[in-house]
Amino acid sequence: MLARIYGMPISDTWKRIHFLEGLGLVRVVLTFIARDARVLYFYQTGEPVTVVAEDAPSVYFQPVA
């Protein structure tokens, strides 16, 4: 669904979602198998984070304490 909404290839969308999962920013809250054998994953955001962007070309995330 996200791939269709943003016009991205499905493989790129999965890579980005798994990257966010690895950072702990999103997590799977429900896995649903539809009648037509499609597997749907429902995600929820994790804990609040602060996005820190410096002058360098890097961005990192800090958990809000």
PDBQT receptor file of N, H, CA, C and O in Angstrom, charges set to zero:
ATOM      1  N   MET A   1       0.815  -1.191   0.000  1.00  0.00    +0.000 N 
ATOM      2  CA  MET A   1       0.000   0.000   0.000  1.00  0.00    +0.000 C 
ATOM      3  C   MET A   1       0.863   1.261   0.000  1.00  0.00    +0.000 C 
ATOM      4  O   MET A   1       0.582   2.206  -0.738  1.00  0.00    +0.000 OA
ATOM      5  N   LEU A   2       1.917   1.279   0.831  1.00  0.00    +0.000 N 
ATOM      6  H   LEU A   2       2.144   0.511   1.431  1.00  0.00    +0.000 HD
ATOM      7  CA  LEU A   2       2.792   2.452   0.849  1.00  0.00    +0.000 C 
ATOM      8  C   LEU A   2       3.490   2.639  -0.491  1.00  0.00    +0.000 C 
ATOM      9  O   LEU A   2       3.674   3.765  -0.954  1.00  0.00    +0.000 OA
ATOM     10  N   ALA A   3       3.874   1.532  -1.107  1.00  0.00    +0.000 N 
ATOM     11  H   ALA A   3       3.724   0.618  -0.730  1.00  0.00    +0.000 HD
ATOM     12  CA  ALA A   3       4.534   1.629  -2.407  1.00  0.00    +0.000 C 
ATOM     13  C   ALA A   3       3.617   2.291  -3.427  1.00  0.00    +0.000 C 
ATOM     14  O   ALA A   3       4.067   3.110  -4.228  1.00  0.00    +0.000 OA
ATOM     15  N   ARG A   4       2.344   1.944  -3.400  1.00  0.00    +0.000 N 
ATOM     16  H   ARG A   4       1.979   1.279  -2.749  1.00  0.00    +0.000 HD
ATOM     17  CA  ARG A   4       1.385   2.560  -4.333  1.00  0.00    +0.000 C 
ATOM     18  C   ARG A   4       1.162   4.024  -4.009  1.00  0.00    +0.000 C 
ATOM     19  O   ARG A   4       1.102   4.863  -4.908  1.00  0.00    +0.000 OA
ATOM     20  N   ILE A   5       1.037   4.332  -2.723  1.00  0.00    +0.000 N 
ATOM     21  H   ILE A   5       1.086   3.651  -1.993  1.00  0.00    +0.000 HD
ATOM     22  CA  ILE A   5       0.768   5.712  -2.321  1.00  0.00    +0.000 C 
ATOM     23  C   ILE A   5       1.904   6.638  -2.753  1.00  0.00    +0.000 C 
ATOM     24  O   ILE A   5       1.664   7.723  -3.284  1.00  0.00    +0.000 OA
ATOM     25  N   TYR A   6       3.148   6.198  -2.520  1.00  0.00    +0.000 N 
ATOM     26  H   TYR A   6       3.343   5.317  -2.089  1.00  0.00    +0.000 HD
ATOM     27  CA  TYR A   6       4.300   7.054  -2.810  1.00  0.00    +0.000 C 
ATOM     28  C   TYR A   6       4.942   6.782  -4.159  1.00  0.00    +0.000 C 
ATOM     29  O   TYR A   6       5.929   7.428  -4.509  1.00  0.00    +0.000 OA
ATOM     30  N   GLY A   7       4.401   5.836  -4.928  1.00  0.00    +0.000 N 
ATOM     31  H   GLY A   7       3.599   5.311  -4.644  1.00  0.00    +0.000 HD
ATOM     32  CA  GLY A   7       4.922   5.556  -6.255  1.00  0.00    +0.000 C 
ATOM     33  C   GLY A   7       6.337   4.994  -6.245  1.00  0.00    +0.000 C 
ATOM     34  O   GLY A   7       7.147   5.292  -7.123  1.00  0.00    +0.000 OA
ATOM     35  N   MET A   8       6.620   4.173  -5.229  1.00  0.00    +0.000 N 
ATOM     36  H   MET A   8       5.962   3.931  -4.516  1.00  0.00    +0.000 HD
ATOM     37  CA  MET A   8       7.964   3.588  -5.080  1.00  0.00    +0.000 C 
ATOM     38  C   MET A   8       7.919   2.115  -5.457  1.00  0.00    +0.000 C 
ATOM     39  O   MET A   8       6.861   1.490  -5.373  1.00  0.00    +0.000 OA
ATOM     40  N   PRO A   9       9.040   1.554  -5.869  1.00  0.00    +0.000 N 
ATOM     41  CA  PRO A   9       9.101   0.106  -6.063  1.00  0.00    +0.000 C 
ATOM     42  C   PRO A   9       8.903  -0.612  -4.719  1.00  0.00    +0.000 C 
ATOM     43  O   PRO A   9       9.328  -0.113  -3.676  1.00  0.00    +0.000 OA
ATOM     44  N   ILE A  10       8.265  -1.768  -4.751  1.00  0.00    +0.000 N 
ATOM     45  H   ILE A  10       7.920  -2.173  -5.598  1.00  0.00    +0.000 HD
ATOM     46  CA  ILE A  10       7.967  -2.505  -3.522  1.00  0.00    +0.000 C 
ATOM     47  C   ILE A  10       9.250  -2.887  -2.783  1.00  0.00    +0.000 C 
ATOM     48  O   ILE A  10       9.294  -2.823  -1.554  1.00  0.00    +0.000 OA
ATOM     49  N   SER A  11      10.283  -3.279  -3.508  1.00  0.00    +0.000 N 
ATOM     50  H   SER A  11      10.247  -3.331  -4.506  1.00  0.00    +0.000 HD
ATOM     51  CA  SER A  11      11.526  -3.688  -2.847  1.00  0.00    +0.000 C 
ATOM     52  C   SER A  11      12.152  -2.527  -2.069  1.00  0.00    +0.000 C 
ATOM     53  O   SER A  11      12.663  -2.733  -0.968  1.00  0.00    +0.000 OA
ATOM     54  N   ASP A  12      12.122  -1.321  -2.617  1.00  0.00    +0.000 N 
ATOM     55  H   ASP A  12      11.707  -1.153  -3.511  1.00  0.00    +0.000 HD
ATOM     56  CA  ASP A  12      12.652  -0.155  -1.905  1.00  0.00    +0.000 C 
ATOM     57  C   ASP A  12      11.825   0.149  -0.670  1.00  0.00    +0.000 C 
ATOM     58  O   ASP A  12      12.368   0.524   0.369  1.00  0.00    +0.000 OA
ATOM     59  N   THR A  13      10.512  -0.012  -0.778  1.00  0.00    +0.000 N 
ATOM     60  H   THR A  13      10.071  -0.317  -1.622  1.00  0.00    +0.000 HD
ATOM     61  CA  THR A  13       9.639   0.230   0.360  1.00  0.00    +0.000 C 
ATOM     62  C   THR A  13       9.952  -0.731   1.491  1.00  0.00    +0.000 C 
ATOM     63  O   THR A  13      10.046  -0.318   2.647  1.00  0.00    +0.000 OA
ATOM     64  N   TRP A  14      10.116  -2.024   1.170  1.00  0.00    +0.000 N 
ATOM     65  H   TRP A  14      10.040  -2.359   0.231  1.00  0.00    +0.000 HD
ATOM     66  CA  TRP A  14      10.451  -3.015   2.194  1.00  0.00    +0.000 C 
ATOM     67  C   TRP A  14      11.783  -2.708   2.843  1.00  0.00    +0.000 C 
ATOM     68  O   TRP A  14      11.921  -2.840   4.059  1.00  0.00    +0.000 OA
ATOM     69  N   LYS A  15      12.763  -2.305   2.061  1.00  0.00    +0.000 N 
ATOM     70  H   LYS A  15      12.651  -2.198   1.073  1.00  0.00    +0.000 HD
ATOM     71  CA  LYS A  15      14.078  -1.972   2.616  1.00  0.00    +0.000 C 
ATOM     72  C   LYS A  15      13.962  -0.837   3.625  1.00  0.00    +0.000 C 
ATOM     73  O   LYS A  15      14.569  -0.882   4.695  1.00  0.00    +0.000 OA
ATOM     74  N   ARG A  16      13.185   0.172   3.281  1.00  0.00    +0.000 N 
ATOM     75  H   ARG A  16      12.691   0.209   2.412  1.00  0.00    +0.000 HD
ATOM     76  CA  ARG A  16      13.024   1.320   4.184  1.00  0.00    +0.000 C 
ATOM     77  C   ARG A  16      12.275   0.935   5.447  1.00  0.00    +0.000 C 
ATOM     78  O   ARG A  16      12.636   1.378   6.537  1.00  0.00    +0.000 OA
ATOM     79  N   ILE A  17      11.235   0.116   5.317  1.00  0.00    +0.000 N 
ATOM     80  H   ILE A  17      10.942  -0.243   4.431  1.00  0.00    +0.000 HD
ATOM     81  CA  ILE A  17      10.471  -0.307   6.491  1.00  0.00    +0.000 C 
ATOM     82  C   ILE A  17      11.351  -1.146   7.413  1.00  0.00    +0.000 C 
ATOM     83  O   ILE A  17      11.339  -0.950   8.628  1.00  0.00    +0.000 OA
ATOM     84  N   HIS A  18      12.111  -2.075   6.846  1.00  0.00    +0.000 N 
ATOM     85  H   HIS A  18      12.121  -2.233   5.859  1.00  0.00    +0.000 HD
ATOM     86  CA  HIS A  18      12.989  -2.908   7.675  1.00  0.00    +0.000 C 
ATOM     87  C   HIS A  18      14.093  -2.076   8.319  1.00  0.00    +0.000 C 
ATOM     88  O   HIS A  18      14.515  -2.370   9.437  1.00  0.00    +0.000 OA
ATOM     89  N   PHE A  19      14.557  -1.053   7.633  1.00  0.00    +0.000 N 
ATOM     90  H   PHE A  19      14.214  -0.815   6.724  1.00  0.00    +0.000 HD
ATOM     91  CA  PHE A  19      15.547  -0.148   8.210  1.00  0.00    +0.000 C 
ATOM     92  C   PHE A  19      14.955   0.557   9.435  1.00  0.00    +0.000 C 
ATOM     93  O   PHE A  19      15.602   0.646  10.478  1.00  0.00    +0.000 OA
ATOM     94  N   LEU A  20      13.729   1.052   9.303  1.00  0.00    +0.000 N 
ATOM     95  H   LEU A  20      13.203   0.980   8.456  1.00  0.00    +0.000 HD
ATOM     96  CA  LEU A  20      13.069   1.723  10.423  1.00  0.00    +0.000 C 
ATOM     97  C   LEU A  20      12.800   0.753  11.573  1.00  0.00    +0.000 C 
ATOM     98  O   LEU A  20      12.880   1.134  12.740  1.00  0.00    +0.000 OA
ATOM     99  N   GLU A  21      12.479  -0.507  11.240  1.00  0.00    +0.000 N 
ATOM    100  H   GLU A  21      12.413  -0.817  10.292  1.00  0.00    +0.000 HD
ATOM    101  CA  GLU A  21      12.308  -1.521  12.277  1.00  0.00    +0.000 C 
ATOM    102  C   GLU A  21      13.614  -1.740  13.030  1.00  0.00    +0.000 C 
ATOM    103  O   GLU A  21      13.616  -1.847  14.256  1.00  0.00    +0.000 OA
ATOM    104  N   GLY A  22      14.708  -1.805  12.308  1.00  0.00    +0.000 N 
ATOM    105  H   GLY A  22      14.706  -1.718  11.312  1.00  0.00    +0.000 HD
ATOM    106  CA  GLY A  22      16.012  -1.996  12.924  1.00  0.00    +0.000 C 
ATOM    107  C   GLY A  22      16.383  -0.868  13.868  1.00  0.00    +0.000 C 
ATOM    108  O   GLY A  22      17.066  -1.087  14.868  1.00  0.00    +0.000 OA
ATOM    109  N   LEU A  23      15.935   0.337  13.553  1.00  0.00    +0.000 N 
ATOM    110  H   LEU A  23      15.380   0.515  12.740  1.00  0.00    +0.000 HD
ATOM    111  CA  LEU A  23      16.198   1.482  14.424  1.00  0.00    +0.000 C 
ATOM    112  C   LEU A  23      15.236   1.528  15.609  1.00  0.00    +0.000 C 
ATOM    113  O   LEU A  23      15.433   2.306  16.543  1.00  0.00    +0.000 OA
ATOM    114  N   GLY A  24      14.201   0.697  15.572  1.00  0.00    +0.000 N 
ATOM    115  H   GLY A  24      14.041   0.065  14.813  1.00  0.00    +0.000 HD
ATOM    116  CA  GLY A  24      13.218   0.698  16.645  1.00  0.00    +0.000 C 
ATOM    117  C   GLY A  24      12.169   1.788  16.506  1.00  0.00    +0.000 C 
ATOM    118  O   GLY A  24      11.463   2.096  17.466  1.00  0.00    +0.000 OA
ATOM    119  N   LEU A  25      12.060   2.376  15.314  1.00  0.00    +0.000 N 
ATOM    120  H   LEU A  25      12.634   2.126  14.534  1.00  0.00    +0.000 HD
ATOM    121  CA  LEU A  25      11.096   3.455  15.104  1.00  0.00    +0.000 C 
ATOM    122  C   LEU A  25       9.699   2.942  14.784  1.00  0.00    +0.000 C 
ATOM    123  O   LEU A  25       8.713   3.616  15.082  1.00  0.00    +0.000 OA
ATOM    124  N   VAL A  26       9.600   1.760  14.181  1.00  0.00    +0.000 N 
ATOM    125  H   VAL A  26      10.402   1.213  13.940  1.00  0.00    +0.000 HD
ATOM    126  CA  VAL A  26       8.304   1.132  13.907  1.00  0.00    +0.000 C 
ATOM    127  C   VAL A  26       8.382  -0.337  14.297  1.00  0.00    +0.000 C 
ATOM    128  O   VAL A  26       9.465  -0.918  14.359  1.00  0.00    +0.000 OA
ATOM    129  N   ARG A  27       7.221  -0.928  14.558  1.00  0.00    +0.000 N 
ATOM    130  H   ARG A  27       6.342  -0.455  14.507  1.00  0.00    +0.000 HD
ATOM    131  CA  ARG A  27       7.171  -2.355  14.871  1.00  0.00    +0.000 C 
ATOM    132  C   ARG A  27       5.864  -2.934  14.347  1.00  0.00    +0.000 C 
ATOM    133  O   ARG A  27       4.861  -2.232  14.218  1.00  0.00    +0.000 OA
ATOM    134  N   VAL A  28       5.897  -4.226  14.050  1.00  0.00    +0.000 N 
ATOM    135  H   VAL A  28       6.712  -4.796  14.155  1.00  0.00    +0.000 HD
ATOM    136  CA  VAL A  28       4.707  -4.905  13.564  1.00  0.00    +0.000 C 
ATOM    137  C   VAL A  28       3.779  -5.149  14.753  1.00  0.00    +0.000 C 
ATOM    138  O   VAL A  28       4.199  -5.716  15.762  1.00  0.00    +0.000 OA
ATOM    139  N   VAL A  29       2.526  -4.724  14.639  1.00  0.00    +0.000 N 
ATOM    140  H   VAL A  29       2.185  -4.264  13.819  1.00  0.00    +0.000 HD
ATOM    141  CA  VAL A  29       1.564  -4.957  15.709  1.00  0.00    +0.000 C 
ATOM    142  C   VAL A  29       0.524  -5.995  15.316  1.00  0.00    +0.000 C 
ATOM    143  O   VAL A  29      -0.158  -6.540  16.184  1.00  0.00    +0.000 OA
ATOM    144  N   LEU A  30       0.389  -6.279  14.021  1.00  0.00    +0.000 N 
ATOM    145  H   LEU A  30       0.942  -5.836  13.316  1.00  0.00    +0.000 HD
ATOM    146  CA  LEU A  30      -0.585  -7.255  13.564  1.00  0.00    +0.000 C 
ATOM    147  C   LEU A  30      -0.152  -7.812  12.209  1.00  0.00    +0.000 C 
ATOM    148  O   LEU A  30       0.228  -7.061  11.310  1.00  0.00    +0.000 OA
ATOM    149  N   THR A  31      -0.214  -9.119  12.077  1.00  0.00    +0.000 N 
ATOM    150  H   THR A  31      -0.522  -9.729  12.807  1.00  0.00    +0.000 HD
ATOM    151  CA  THR A  31       0.002  -9.784  10.792  1.00  0.00    +0.000 C 
ATOM    152  C   THR A  31      -1.308 -10.449  10.420  1.00  0.00    +0.000 C 
ATOM    153  O   THR A  31      -1.834 -11.259  11.183  1.00  0.00    +0.000 OA
ATOM    154  N   PHE A  32      -1.834 -10.115   9.260  1.00  0.00    +0.000 N 
ATOM    155  H   PHE A  32      -1.406  -9.457   8.640  1.00  0.00    +0.000 HD
ATOM    156  CA  PHE A  32      -3.158 -10.581   8.845  1.00  0.00    +0.000 C 
ATOM    157  C   PHE A  32      -3.028 -11.325   7.524  1.00  0.00    +0.000 C 
ATOM    158  O   PHE A  32      -2.401 -10.828   6.588  1.00  0.00    +0.000 OA
ATOM    159  N   ILE A  33      -3.615 -12.512   7.442  1.00  0.00    +0.000 N 
ATOM    160  H   ILE A  33      -4.124 -12.917   8.202  1.00  0.00    +0.000 HD
ATOM    161  CA  ILE A  33      -3.636 -13.269   6.189  1.00  0.00    +0.000 C 
ATOM    162  C   ILE A  33      -5.034 -13.139   5.600  1.00  0.00    +0.000 C 
ATOM    163  O   ILE A  33      -6.014 -13.601   6.185  1.00  0.00    +0.000 OA
ATOM    164  N   ALA A  34      -5.112 -12.508   4.442  1.00  0.00    +0.000 N 
ATOM    165  H   ALA A  34      -4.316 -12.133   3.967  1.00  0.00    +0.000 HD
ATOM    166  CA  ALA A  34      -6.400 -12.267   3.790  1.00  0.00    +0.000 C 
ATOM    167  C   ALA A  34      -6.904 -13.532   3.103  1.00  0.00    +0.000 C 
ATOM    168  O   ALA A  34      -6.163 -14.504   2.956  1.00  0.00    +0.000 OA
ATOM    169  N   ARG A  35      -8.149 -13.516   2.689  1.00  0.00    +0.000 N 
ATOM    170  H   ARG A  35      -8.751 -12.727   2.808  1.00  0.00    +0.000 HD
ATOM    171  CA  ARG A  35      -8.751 -14.678   2.017  1.00  0.00    +0.000 C 
ATOM    172  C   ARG A  35      -8.045 -15.046   0.722  1.00  0.00    +0.000 C 
ATOM    173  O   ARG A  35      -8.001 -16.215   0.338  1.00  0.00    +0.000 OA
ATOM    174  N   ASP A  36      -7.496 -14.048   0.054  1.00  0.00    +0.000 N 
ATOM    175  H   ASP A  36      -7.532 -13.098   0.366  1.00  0.00    +0.000 HD
ATOM    176  CA  ASP A  36      -6.799 -14.316  -1.203  1.00  0.00    +0.000 C 
ATOM    177  C   ASP A  36      -5.316 -14.626  -0.975  1.00  0.00    +0.000 C 
ATOM    178  O   ASP A  36      -4.510 -14.502  -1.896  1.00  0.00    +0.000 OA
ATOM    179  N   ALA A  37      -4.956 -15.028   0.243  1.00  0.00    +0.000 N 
ATOM    180  H   ALA A  37      -5.611 -15.129   0.991  1.00  0.00    +0.000 HD
ATOM    181  CA  ALA A  37      -3.614 -15.469   0.644  1.00  0.00    +0.000 C 
ATOM    182  C   ALA A  37      -2.576 -14.350   0.675  1.00  0.00    +0.000 C 
ATOM    183  O   ALA A  37      -1.376 -14.623   0.709  1.00  0.00    +0.000 OA
ATOM    184  N   ARG A  38      -3.026 -13.093   0.663  1.00  0.00    +0.000 N 
ATOM    185  H   ARG A  38      -4.001 -12.872   0.635  1.00  0.00    +0.000 HD
ATOM    186  CA  ARG A  38      -2.091 -11.981   0.839  1.00  0.00    +0.000 C 
ATOM    187  C   ARG A  38      -1.769 -11.845   2.320  1.00  0.00    +0.000 C 
ATOM    188  O   ARG A  38      -2.645 -12.021   3.167  1.00  0.00    +0.000 OA
ATOM    189  N   VAL A  39      -0.545 -11.539   2.630  1.00  0.00    +0.000 N 
ATOM    190  H   VAL A  39       0.167 -11.396   1.942  1.00  0.00    +0.000 HD
ATOM    191  CA  VAL A  39      -0.137 -11.301   4.010  1.00  0.00    +0.000 C 
ATOM    192  C   VAL A  39      -0.006  -9.795   4.197  1.00  0.00    +0.000 C 
ATOM    193  O   VAL A  39       0.758  -9.137   3.491  1.00  0.00    +0.000 OA
ATOM    194  N   LEU A  40      -0.755  -9.255   5.153  1.00  0.00    +0.000 N 
ATOM    195  H   LEU A  40      -1.376  -9.790   5.727  1.00  0.00    +0.000 HD
ATOM    196  CA  LEU A  40      -0.729  -7.823   5.421  1.00  0.00    +0.000 C 
ATOM    197  C   LEU A  40      -0.100  -7.588   6.785  1.00  0.00    +0.000 C 
ATOM    198  O   LEU A  40      -0.442  -8.257   7.760  1.00  0.00    +0.000 OA
ATOM    199  N   TYR A  41       0.824  -6.631   6.848  1.00  0.00    +0.000 N 
ATOM    200  H   TYR A  41       1.102  -6.088   6.056  1.00  0.00    +0.000 HD
ATOM    201  CA  TYR A  41       1.470  -6.272   8.105  1.00  0.00    +0.000 C 
ATOM    202  C   TYR A  41       1.004  -4.882   8.501  1.00  0.00    +0.000 C 
ATOM    203  O   TYR A  41       0.970  -3.970   7.675  1.00  0.00    +0.000 OA
ATOM    204  N   PHE A  42       0.649  -4.726   9.753  1.00  0.00    +0.000 N 
ATOM    205  H   PHE A  42       0.676  -5.467  10.424  1.00  0.00    +0.000 HD
ATOM    206  CA  PHE A  42       0.240  -3.436  10.276  1.00  0.00    +0.000 C 
ATOM    207  C   PHE A  42       1.310  -2.971  11.259  1.00  0.00    +0.000 C 
ATOM    208  O   PHE A  42       1.698  -3.703  12.169  1.00  0.00    +0.000 OA
ATOM    209  N   TYR A  43       1.772  -1.759  11.062  1.00  0.00    +0.000 N 
ATOM    210  H   TYR A  43       1.457  -1.164  10.322  1.00  0.00    +0.000 HD
ATOM    211  CA  TYR A  43       2.871  -1.216  11.844  1.00  0.00    +0.000 C 
ATOM    212  C   TYR A  43       2.389  -0.105  12.760  1.00  0.00    +0.000 C 
ATOM    213  O   TYR A  43       1.377   0.550  12.509  1.00  0.00    +0.000 OA
ATOM    214  N   GLN A  44       3.147   0.083  13.831  1.00  0.00    +0.000 N 
ATOM    215  H   GLN A  44       3.969  -0.450  14.035  1.00  0.00    +0.000 HD
ATOM    216  CA  GLN A  44       2.886   1.179  14.759  1.00  0.00    +0.000 C 
ATOM    217  C   GLN A  44       4.226   1.832  15.055  1.00  0.00    +0.000 C 
ATOM    218  O   GLN A  44       5.264   1.171  15.077  1.00  0.00    +0.000 OA
ATOM    219  N   THR A  45       4.188   3.125  15.278  1.00  0.00    +0.000 N 
ATOM    220  H   THR A  45       3.345   3.662  15.260  1.00  0.00    +0.000 HD
ATOM    221  CA  THR A  45       5.425   3.807  15.612  1.00  0.00    +0.000 C 
ATOM    222  C   THR A  45       5.868   3.403  17.005  1.00  0.00    +0.000 C 
ATOM    223  O   THR A  45       5.051   3.060  17.860  1.00  0.00    +0.000 OA
ATOM    224  N   GLY A  46       7.168   3.449  17.219  1.00  0.00    +0.000 N 
ATOM    225  H   GLY A  46       7.832   3.728  16.525  1.00  0.00    +0.000 HD
ATOM    226  CA  GLY A  46       7.733   3.095  18.515  1.00  0.00    +0.000 C 
ATOM    227  C   GLY A  46       7.693   4.284  19.460  1.00  0.00    +0.000 C 
ATOM    228  O   GLY A  46       6.772   5.100  19.432  1.00  0.00    +0.000 OA
ATOM    229  N   GLU A  47       8.710   4.358  20.290  1.00  0.00    +0.000 N 
ATOM    230  H   GLU A  47       9.459   3.695  20.314  1.00  0.00    +0.000 HD
ATOM    231  CA  GLU A  47       8.810   5.453  21.244  1.00  0.00    +0.000 C 
ATOM    232  C   GLU A  47       9.114   6.758  20.517  1.00  0.00    +0.000 C 
ATOM    233  O   GLU A  47       9.652   6.736  19.410  1.00  0.00    +0.000 OA
ATOM    234  N   PRO A  48       8.779   7.889  21.123  1.00  0.00    +0.000 N 
ATOM    235  CA  PRO A  48       9.097   9.174  20.490  1.00  0.00    +0.000 C 
ATOM    236  C   PRO A  48      10.605   9.328  20.316  1.00  0.00    +0.000 C 
ATOM    237  O   PRO A  48      11.381   8.887  21.163  1.00  0.00    +0.000 OA
ATOM    238  N   VAL A  49      11.012   9.946  19.229  1.00  0.00    +0.000 N 
ATOM    239  H   VAL A  49      10.381  10.304  18.540  1.00  0.00    +0.000 HD
ATOM    240  CA  VAL A  49      12.434  10.163  18.956  1.00  0.00    +0.000 C 
ATOM    241  C   VAL A  49      12.649  11.607  18.540  1.00  0.00    +0.000 C 
ATOM    242  O   VAL A  49      11.728  12.298  18.105  1.00  0.00    +0.000 OA
ATOM    243  N   THR A  50      13.874  12.034  18.684  1.00  0.00    +0.000 N 
ATOM    244  H   THR A  50      14.623  11.472  19.037  1.00  0.00    +0.000 HD
ATOM    245  CA  THR A  50      14.293  13.341  18.207  1.00  0.00    +0.000 C 
ATOM    246  C   THR A  50      15.182  13.125  16.990  1.00  0.00    +0.000 C 
ATOM    247  O   THR A  50      16.120  12.329  17.039  1.00  0.00    +0.000 OA
ATOM    248  N   VAL A  51      14.899  13.814  15.924  1.00  0.00    +0.000 N 
ATOM    249  H   VAL A  51      14.137  14.460  15.884  1.00  0.00    +0.000 HD
ATOM    250  CA  VAL A  51      15.730  13.713  14.718  1.00  0.00    +0.000 C 
ATOM    251  C   VAL A  51      16.781  14.810  14.799  1.00  0.00    +0.000 C 
ATOM    252  O   VAL A  51      16.456  15.989  14.935  1.00  0.00    +0.000 OA
ATOM    253  N   VAL A  52      18.038  14.407  14.715  1.00  0.00    +0.000 N 
ATOM    254  H   VAL A  52      18.302  13.448  14.604  1.00  0.00    +0.000 HD
ATOM    255  CA  VAL A  52      19.143  15.349  14.808  1.00  0.00    +0.000 C 
ATOM    256  C   VAL A  52      19.831  15.408  13.454  1.00  0.00    +0.000 C 
ATOM    257  O   VAL A  52      20.361  14.406  12.973  1.00  0.00    +0.000 OA
ATOM    258  N   ALA A  53      19.822  16.584  12.843  1.00  0.00    +0.000 N 
ATOM    259  H   ALA A  53      19.392  17.398  13.234  1.00  0.00    +0.000 HD
ATOM    260  CA  ALA A  53      20.489  16.778  11.555  1.00  0.00    +0.000 C 
ATOM    261  C   ALA A  53      21.535  17.868  11.734  1.00  0.00    +0.000 C 
ATOM    262  O   ALA A  53      21.210  19.001  12.088  1.00  0.00    +0.000 OA
ATOM    263  N   GLU A  54      22.771  17.526  11.490  1.00  0.00    +0.000 N 
ATOM    264  H   GLU A  54      23.036  16.606  11.202  1.00  0.00    +0.000 HD
ATOM    265  CA  GLU A  54      23.856  18.489  11.646  1.00  0.00    +0.000 C 
ATOM    266  C   GLU A  54      24.291  18.995  10.281  1.00  0.00    +0.000 C 
ATOM    267  O   GLU A  54      23.705  18.635   9.260  1.00  0.00    +0.000 OA
ATOM    268  N   ASP A  55      25.316  19.827  10.269  1.00  0.00    +0.000 N 
ATOM    269  H   ASP A  55      25.792  20.119  11.099  1.00  0.00    +0.000 HD
ATOM    270  CA  ASP A  55      25.834  20.363   9.006  1.00  0.00    +0.000 C 
ATOM    271  C   ASP A  55      26.415  19.267   8.126  1.00  0.00    +0.000 C 
ATOM    272  O   ASP A  55      26.410  19.381   6.900  1.00  0.00    +0.000 OA
ATOM    273  N   ALA A  56      26.914  18.204   8.750  1.00  0.00    +0.000 N 
ATOM    274  H   ALA A  56      26.918  18.111   9.745  1.00  0.00    +0.000 HD
ATOM    275  CA  ALA A  56      27.453  17.084   7.984  1.00  0.00    +0.000 C 
ATOM    276  C   ALA A  56      26.294  16.377   7.282  1.00  0.00    +0.000 C 
ATOM    277  O   ALA A  56      25.151  16.480   7.727  1.00  0.00    +0.000 OA
ATOM    278  N   PRO A  57      26.572  15.667   6.203  1.00  0.00    +0.000 N 
ATOM    279  CA  PRO A  57      25.495  14.994   5.469  1.00  0.00    +0.000 C 
ATOM    280  C   PRO A  57      25.019  13.698   6.141  1.00  0.00    +0.000 C 
ATOM    281  O   PRO A  57      24.878  12.667   5.483  1.00  0.00    +0.000 OA
ATOM    282  N   SER A  58      24.776  13.761   7.446  1.00  0.00    +0.000 N 
ATOM    283  H   SER A  58      24.891  14.598   7.981  1.00  0.00    +0.000 HD
ATOM    284  CA  SER A  58      24.285  12.584   8.149  1.00  0.00    +0.000 C 
ATOM    285  C   SER A  58      23.151  12.984   9.078  1.00  0.00    +0.000 C 
ATOM    286  O   SER A  58      23.102  14.104   9.586  1.00  0.00    +0.000 OA
ATOM    287  N   VAL A  59      22.267  12.065   9.281  1.00  0.00    +0.000 N 
ATOM    288  H   VAL A  59      22.308  11.155   8.868  1.00  0.00    +0.000 HD
ATOM    289  CA  VAL A  59      21.134  12.252  10.181  1.00  0.00    +0.000 C 
ATOM    290  C   VAL A  59      21.088  11.062  11.096  1.00  0.00    +0.000 C 
ATOM    291  O   VAL A  59      21.256   9.933  10.634  1.00  0.00    +0.000 OA
ATOM    292  N   TYR A  60      20.870  11.265  12.365  1.00  0.00    +0.000 N 
ATOM    293  H   TYR A  60      20.734  12.182  12.740  1.00  0.00    +0.000 HD
ATOM    294  CA  TYR A  60      20.706  10.141  13.271  1.00  0.00    +0.000 C 
ATOM    295  C   TYR A  60      19.554  10.410  14.215  1.00  0.00    +0.000 C 
ATOM    296  O   TYR A  60      19.106  11.548  14.356  1.00  0.00    +0.000 OA
ATOM    297  N   PHE A  61      19.078   9.363  14.856  1.00  0.00    +0.000 N 
ATOM    298  H   PHE A  61      19.442   8.439  14.741  1.00  0.00    +0.000 HD
ATOM    299  CA  PHE A  61      17.906   9.435  15.706  1.00  0.00    +0.000 C 
ATOM    300  C   PHE A  61      18.310   9.215  17.152  1.00  0.00    +0.000 C 
ATOM    301  O   PHE A  61      19.131   8.348  17.450  1.00  0.00    +0.000 OA
ATOM    302  N   GLN A  62      17.733   9.997  18.042  1.00  0.00    +0.000 N 
ATOM    303  H   GLN A  62      17.066  10.701  17.800  1.00  0.00    +0.000 HD
ATOM    304  CA  GLN A  62      17.958   9.836  19.466  1.00  0.00    +0.000 C 
ATOM    305  C   GLN A  62      16.639   9.533  20.139  1.00  0.00    +0.000 C 
ATOM    306  O   GLN A  62      15.664  10.249  19.909  1.00  0.00    +0.000 OA
ATOM    307  N   PRO A  63      16.566   8.492  20.967  1.00  0.00    +0.000 N 
ATOM    308  CA  PRO A  63      15.341   8.260  21.734  1.00  0.00    +0.000 C 
ATOM    309  C   PRO A  63      15.103   9.411  22.689  1.00  0.00    +0.000 C 
ATOM    310  O   PRO A  63      16.054   9.940  23.265  1.00  0.00    +0.000 OA
ATOM    311  N   VAL A  64      13.874   9.804  22.867  1.00  0.00    +0.000 N 
ATOM    312  H   VAL A  64      13.101   9.374  22.399  1.00  0.00    +0.000 HD
ATOM    313  CA  VAL A  64      13.528  10.853  23.801  1.00  0.00    +0.000 C 
ATOM    314  C   VAL A  64      13.459  10.240  25.190  1.00  0.00    +0.000 C 
ATOM    315  O   VAL A  64      12.732   9.271  25.411  1.00  0.00    +0.000 OA
ATOM    316  N   ALA A  65      14.199  10.791  26.107  1.00  0.00    +0.000 N 
ATOM    317  H   ALA A  65      14.789  11.578  25.928  1.00  0.00    +0.000 HD
ATOM    318  CA  ALA A  65      14.236  10.239  27.473  1.00  0.00    +0.000 C 
ATOM    319  C   ALA A  65      13.223  10.895  28.370  1.00  0.00    +0.000 C 
ATOM    320  O   ALA A  65      13.124  10.548  29.547  1.00  0.00    +0.000 OA
TER     321      ALA A  65
